[in-house]
Amino acid sequence: MTVEPDVAGVEQPVSTGELPGWKRVEDLVTAAHDRYRGVDDGDVADYIPILAEADPRWFGIAVAETAGAVHAVGDSDREFSIQSISKAALRS
């Protein structure tokens, strides 16, 4: 049997390098949002009820730094069901 250590309340930041300065990251996040916010191909997935509730006009981008700073633009403050996209973070 494997027993996982209790790490509740223990900071565990992981970083693969340093981001550029604050303004540069803000500019890049905003530029990406401006570039892709008009993309409207595809459909909202409706095979899972919570996914069907999403408005296809919602679009936001957020980048969270390991120290806790967040760069966000658009509809990034909306709550949504992450479903399988969580696997990307868990496996990185």
OpenMM code with the backbone's topology and positions (N, CA, C; nanometers):
from openmm import Vec3, app, unit

residues = "MET THR VAL GLU PRO ASP VAL ALA GLY VAL GLU GLN PRO VAL SER THR GLY GLU LEU PRO GLY TRP LYS ARG VAL GLU ASP LEU VAL THR ALA ALA HIS ASP ARG TYR ARG GLY VAL ASP ASP GLY ASP VAL ALA ASP TYR ILE PRO ILE LEU ALA GLU ALA ASP PRO ARG TRP PHE GLY ILE ALA VAL ALA GLU THR ALA GLY ALA VAL HIS ALA VAL GLY ASP SER ASP ARG GLU PHE SER ILE GLN SER ILE SER LYS ALA ALA LEU ARG SER".split()
positions = [
    Vec3(0.0850, -0.1177, 0.0000),
    Vec3(0.0000, 0.0000, 0.0000),
    Vec3(0.0894, 0.1238, 0.0000),
    Vec3(0.0559, 0.2198, -0.0851),
    Vec3(0.1293, 0.3457, -0.0911),
    Vec3(0.0568, 0.4495, -0.0083),
    Vec3(0.1292, 0.5175, 0.0761),
    Vec3(0.0708, 0.6236, 0.1580),
    Vec3(0.1301, 0.7555, 0.1122),
    Vec3(0.0441, 0.8447, 0.0705),
    Vec3(0.0887, 0.9764, 0.0260),
    Vec3(0.1117, 1.0655, 0.1470),
    Vec3(0.2156, 1.1485, 0.1444),
    Vec3(0.2398, 1.2397, 0.2562),
    Vec3(0.1322, 1.3472, 0.2633),
    Vec3(0.1056, 1.3960, 0.3834),
    Vec3(0.0092, 1.5046, 0.4015),
    Vec3(0.0803, 1.6352, 0.3688),
    Vec3(0.0439, 1.6960, 0.2567),
    Vec3(0.1096, 1.8194, 0.2141),
    Vec3(0.0152, 1.9392, 0.2196),
    Vec3(-0.0964, 1.9234, 0.2885),
    Vec3(-0.1921, 2.0337, 0.3005),
    Vec3(-0.1224, 2.1536, 0.3633),
    Vec3(-0.1382, 2.2679, 0.3014),
    Vec3(-0.0807, 2.3904, 0.3546),
    Vec3(0.0665, 2.4099, 0.3236),
    Vec3(0.1264, 2.3174, 0.2501),
    Vec3(0.2678, 2.3297, 0.2152),
    Vec3(0.2784, 2.3864, 0.0742),
    Vec3(0.3487, 2.4994, 0.0602),
    Vec3(0.3670, 2.5568, -0.0727),
    Vec3(0.4473, 2.4612, -0.1588),
    Vec3(0.4041, 2.4436, -0.2833),
    Vec3(0.4729, 2.3534, -0.3739),
    Vec3(0.4852, 2.4149, -0.5126),
    Vec3(0.5421, 2.5350, -0.5223),
    Vec3(0.5544, 2.5950, -0.6551),
    Vec3(0.6526, 2.5167, -0.7416),
    Vec3(0.6200, 2.5061, -0.8678),
    Vec3(0.7068, 2.4396, -0.9639),
    Vec3(0.7257, 2.5355, -1.0799),
    Vec3(0.8468, 2.5510, -1.1235),
    Vec3(0.8745, 2.6437, -1.2325),
    Vec3(0.9773, 2.5832, -1.3260),
    Vec3(0.9587, 2.6062, -1.4545),
    Vec3(1.0555, 2.5592, -1.5536),
    Vec3(1.1417, 2.6739, -1.6036),
    Vec3(1.1319, 2.7871, -1.5392),
    Vec3(1.2096, 2.9034, -1.5806),
    Vec3(1.1444, 3.0300, -1.5297),
    Vec3(1.1852, 3.1419, -1.5834),
    Vec3(1.1291, 3.2695, -1.5416),
    Vec3(1.0495, 3.3318, -1.6546),
    Vec3(0.9379, 3.3923, -1.6192),
    Vec3(0.8594, 3.4663, -1.7169),
    Vec3(0.9253, 3.6010, -1.7404),
    Vec3(0.8954, 3.6636, -1.8535),
    Vec3(0.9428, 3.8004, -1.8746),
    Vec3(0.8792, 3.8922, -1.7703),
    Vec3(0.9120, 4.0190, -1.7729),
    Vec3(0.8553, 4.1138, -1.6783),
    Vec3(0.7035, 4.1207, -1.6852),
    Vec3(0.6436, 4.1778, -1.5792),
    Vec3(0.4982, 4.1860, -1.5652),
    Vec3(0.4306, 4.2434, -1.6899),
    Vec3(0.4754, 4.3587, -1.7359),
    Vec3(0.4105, 4.4248, -1.8496),
    Vec3(0.4181, 4.3390, -1.9749),
    Vec3(0.5311, 4.2735, -1.9975),
    Vec3(0.5463, 4.1890, -2.1164),
    Vec3(0.4470, 4.0729, -2.1127),
    Vec3(0.4317, 4.0102, -1.9986),
    Vec3(0.3354, 3.9005, -1.9864),
    Vec3(0.1943, 3.9536, -2.0085),
    Vec3(0.1615, 4.0664, -1.9473),
    Vec3(0.0293, 4.1273, -1.9670),
    Vec3(0.0052, 4.1546, -2.1154),
    Vec3(0.1045, 4.2118, -2.1828),
    Vec3(0.0914, 4.2421, -2.3258),
    Vec3(0.0707, 4.1154, -2.4080),
    Vec3(0.1437, 4.0089, -2.3759),
    Vec3(0.1301, 3.8831, -2.4502),
    Vec3(-0.0060, 3.8182, -2.4284),
    Vec3(-0.0538, 3.8192, -2.3048),
    Vec3(-0.1850, 3.7612, -2.2747),
    Vec3(-0.2939, 3.8409, -2.3462),
    Vec3(-0.2834, 3.9724, -2.3423),
    Vec3(-0.3817, 4.0577, -2.4106),
    Vec3(-0.3761, 4.0376, -2.5616),
    Vec3(-0.2557, 4.0289, -2.6178),
    Vec3(-0.2415, 4.0080, -2.7621),
    Vec3(-0.3019, 3.8744, -2.8046),
    Vec3(-0.2803, 3.7699, -2.7259),
    Vec3(-0.3383, 3.6388, -2.7575),
    Vec3(-0.4904, 3.6458, -2.7529),
    Vec3(-0.5433, 3.7145, -2.6528),
    Vec3(-0.6885, 3.7290, -2.6415),
    Vec3(-0.7435, 3.8047, -2.7619),
    Vec3(-0.6800, 3.9149, -2.7971),
    Vec3(-0.7248, 3.9935, -2.9129),
    Vec3(-0.7200, 3.9111, -3.0409),
    Vec3(-0.6162, 3.8311, -3.0543),
    Vec3(-0.5984, 3.7518, -3.1763),
    Vec3(-0.7033, 3.6422, -3.1908),
    Vec3(-0.7397, 3.5769, -3.0817),
    Vec3(-0.8246, 3.4580, -3.0915),
    Vec3(-0.9687, 3.4761, -3.0460),
    Vec3(-1.0050, 3.5912, -2.9928),
    Vec3(-1.1409, 3.6055, -2.9399),
    Vec3(-1.2490, 3.5959, -3.0466),
    Vec3(-1.2168, 3.6199, -3.1709),
    Vec3(-1.3156, 3.6110, -3.2774),
    Vec3(-1.3335, 3.4716, -3.3353),
    Vec3(-1.2514, 3.3777, -3.2941),
    Vec3(-1.2622, 3.2409, -3.3464),
    Vec3(-1.3918, 3.1798, -3.2942),
    Vec3(-1.4741, 3.1347, -3.3857),
    Vec3(-1.6037, 3.0805, -3.3433),
    Vec3(-1.6363, 2.9470, -3.4096),
    Vec3(-1.5332, 2.8746, -3.4551),
    Vec3(-1.5618, 2.7428, -3.5126),
    Vec3(-1.5935, 2.6447, -3.4006),
    Vec3(-1.6580, 2.5398, -3.4390),
    Vec3(-1.6896, 2.4352, -3.3420),
    Vec3(-1.8176, 2.4625, -3.2662),
    Vec3(-1.8504, 2.3707, -3.1798),
    Vec3(-1.9724, 2.3785, -3.1008),
    Vec3(-1.9404, 2.3532, -2.9544),
    Vec3(-2.0268, 2.4028, -2.8689),
    Vec3(-2.0150, 2.3727, -2.7265),
    Vec3(-2.0511, 2.2257, -2.7078),
    Vec3(-1.9678, 2.1529, -2.6361),
    Vec3(-1.9960, 2.0113, -2.6105),
    Vec3(-2.1255, 1.9997, -2.5311),
    Vec3(-2.2125, 1.9103, -2.5725),
    Vec3(-2.3402, 1.8960, -2.5017),
    Vec3(-2.3625, 1.7547, -2.4479),
    Vec3(-2.2608, 1.6706, -2.4585),
    Vec3(-2.2759, 1.5328, -2.4110),
    Vec3(-2.2613, 1.5217, -2.2598),
    Vec3(-2.2146, 1.6274, -2.1949),
    Vec3(-2.2105, 1.6351, -2.0491),
    Vec3(-2.2916, 1.7593, -2.0126),
    Vec3(-2.3977, 1.7452, -1.9342),
    Vec3(-2.4888, 1.8569, -1.9078),
    Vec3(-2.4209, 1.9867, -1.8633),
    Vec3(-2.3227, 1.9809, -1.7764),
    Vec3(-2.2584, 2.1033, -1.7286),
    Vec3(-2.1849, 2.1742, -1.8422),
    Vec3(-2.1328, 2.0987, -1.9372),
    Vec3(-2.0648, 2.1595, -2.0518),
    Vec3(-2.1638, 2.2299, -2.1433),
    Vec3(-2.2837, 2.1754, -2.1540),
    Vec3(-2.3859, 2.2343, -2.2403),
    Vec3(-2.4306, 2.3716, -2.1914),
    Vec3(-2.4033, 2.4032, -2.0642),
    Vec3(-2.4430, 2.5326, -2.0084),
    Vec3(-2.3494, 2.6464, -2.0490),
    Vec3(-2.2363, 2.6146, -2.1088),
    Vec3(-2.1389, 2.7179, -2.1460),
    Vec3(-2.1909, 2.8043, -2.2602),
    Vec3(-2.1630, 2.9320, -2.2526),
    Vec3(-2.1970, 3.0259, -2.3592),
    Vec3(-2.0783, 3.0300, -2.4554),
    Vec3(-2.0982, 2.9988, -2.5827),
    Vec3(-1.9858, 2.9946, -2.6767),
    Vec3(-1.9186, 3.1303, -2.6973),
    Vec3(-1.9797, 3.2374, -2.6516),
    Vec3(-1.9175, 3.3703, -2.6644),
    Vec3(-1.8154, 3.3969, -2.5545),
    Vec3(-1.8157, 3.3157, -2.4487),
    Vec3(-1.7192, 3.3351, -2.3402),
    Vec3(-1.5795, 3.3003, -2.3890),
    Vec3(-1.4839, 3.3851, -2.3569),
    Vec3(-1.3448, 3.3565, -2.3902),
    Vec3(-1.2541, 3.4348, -2.2969),
    Vec3(-1.1724, 3.3657, -2.2266),
    Vec3(-1.0785, 3.4303, -2.1358),
    Vec3(-0.9481, 3.3542, -2.1326),
    Vec3(-0.8438, 3.4252, -2.0950),
    Vec3(-0.7115, 3.3645, -2.0803),
    Vec3(-0.6561, 3.4078, -1.9459),
    Vec3(-0.5969, 3.3155, -1.8739),
    Vec3(-0.5301, 3.3482, -1.7483),
    Vec3(-0.3992, 3.2705, -1.7405),
    Vec3(-0.2961, 3.3390, -1.6963),
    Vec3(-0.1657, 3.2774, -1.6723),
    Vec3(-0.1335, 3.3005, -1.5260),
    Vec3(-0.1148, 3.1928, -1.4517),
    Vec3(-0.0823, 3.2038, -1.3092),
    Vec3(0.0645, 3.1694, -1.2887),
    Vec3(0.1356, 3.2605, -1.2256),
    Vec3(0.2764, 3.2365, -1.1957),
    Vec3(0.2875, 3.1518, -1.0694),
    Vec3(0.3982, 3.0821, -1.0532),
    Vec3(0.4146, 2.9943, -0.9374),
    Vec3(0.4133, 3.0706, -0.8060),
    Vec3(0.4486, 3.1976, -0.8083),
    Vec3(0.4479, 3.2779, -0.6852),
    Vec3(0.3093, 3.3336, -0.6544),
    Vec3(0.2126, 3.3097, -0.7438),
    Vec3(0.0757, 3.3509, -0.7172),
    Vec3(0.0239, 3.4661, -0.8003),
    Vec3(0.1096, 3.5366, -0.8712),
    Vec3(0.0629, 3.6463, -0.9567),
    Vec3(-0.0211, 3.5889, -1.0703),
    Vec3(-0.1276, 3.6596, -1.1067),
    Vec3(-0.2164, 3.6136, -1.2130),
    Vec3(-0.2317, 3.7233, -1.3173),
    Vec3(-0.2175, 3.6852, -1.4423),
    Vec3(-0.2392, 3.7739, -1.5564),
    Vec3(-0.3662, 3.7225, -1.6238),
    Vec3(-0.4695, 3.8045, -1.6309),
    Vec3(-0.5977, 3.7562, -1.6830),
    Vec3(-0.6630, 3.8611, -1.7714),
    Vec3(-0.7368, 3.8131, -1.8698),
    Vec3(-0.8072, 3.9015, -1.9620),
    Vec3(-0.9342, 3.8308, -2.0102),
    Vec3(-1.0327, 3.9096, -2.0505),
    Vec3(-1.1564, 3.8530, -2.1040),
    Vec3(-1.2437, 3.7932, -1.9959),
    Vec3(-1.3069, 3.6821, -2.0276),
    Vec3(-1.4016, 3.6167, -1.9371),
    Vec3(-1.3329, 3.5186, -1.8425),
    Vec3(-1.2113, 3.5463, -1.8054),
    Vec3(-1.1349, 3.4533, -1.7221),
    Vec3(-1.1875, 3.4414, -1.5799),
    Vec3(-1.2794, 3.5295, -1.5416),
    Vec3(-1.3351, 3.5224, -1.4059),
    Vec3(-1.4606, 3.4358, -1.3986),
    Vec3(-1.5019, 3.3792, -1.5092),
    Vec3(-1.6209, 3.2935, -1.5100),
    Vec3(-1.5879, 3.1548, -1.4567),
    Vec3(-1.6794, 3.0991, -1.3799),
    Vec3(-1.6621, 2.9613, -1.3342),
    Vec3(-1.6999, 2.8676, -1.4481),
    Vec3(-1.6250, 2.7585, -1.4597),
    Vec3(-1.6554, 2.6608, -1.5638),
    Vec3(-1.6051, 2.5241, -1.5206),
    Vec3(-1.6583, 2.4225, -1.5832),
    Vec3(-1.6187, 2.2850, -1.5537),
    Vec3(-1.4955, 2.2508, -1.6370),
    Vec3(-1.3863, 2.2136, -1.5700),
    Vec3(-1.2623, 2.1906, -1.6440),
    Vec3(-1.2534, 2.0517, -1.7068),
    Vec3(-1.3283, 1.9566, -1.6575),
    Vec3(-1.3303, 1.8213, -1.7137),
    Vec3(-1.1890, 1.7689, -1.7397),
    Vec3(-1.1635, 1.7165, -1.8571),
    Vec3(-1.0358, 1.6503, -1.8861),
    Vec3(-0.9189, 1.7459, -1.9082),
    Vec3(-0.9440, 1.8758, -1.9221),
    Vec3(-0.8321, 1.9686, -1.9396),
    Vec3(-0.7415, 1.9675, -1.8172),
    Vec3(-0.7940, 1.9230, -1.7042),
    Vec3(-0.7109, 1.9144, -1.5836),
    Vec3(-0.5949, 1.8171, -1.6022),
    Vec3(-0.6086, 1.7228, -1.6920),
    Vec3(-0.5014, 1.6251, -1.7150),
    Vec3(-0.3744, 1.6931, -1.7650),
    Vec3(-0.3886, 1.8007, -1.8406),
    Vec3(-0.2704, 1.8719, -1.8911),
    Vec3(-0.1866, 1.9251, -1.7759),
    Vec3(-0.2499, 1.9793, -1.6745),
    Vec3(-0.1770, 2.0330, -1.5594),
    Vec3(-0.1227, 1.9207, -1.4718),
    Vec3(-0.1996, 1.8165, -1.4552),
    Vec3(-0.1564, 1.7071, -1.3683),
    Vec3(-0.0404, 1.6278, -1.4264),
    Vec3(-0.0326, 1.6249, -1.5561),
    Vec3(0.0718, 1.5446, -1.6208),
    Vec3(0.1911, 1.6270, -1.6664),
    Vec3(0.1897, 1.7552, -1.6379),
    Vec3(0.3024, 1.8385, -1.6826),
    Vec3(0.4136, 1.8414, -1.5809),
] * unit.nanometer
topology = app.Topology()
chain = topology.addChain("A")
for resn in residues:
    res = topology.addResidue(resn, chain)
    for name in ("N", "CA", "C"):
        topology.addAtom(name, app.Element.getBySymbol(name[0]), res)
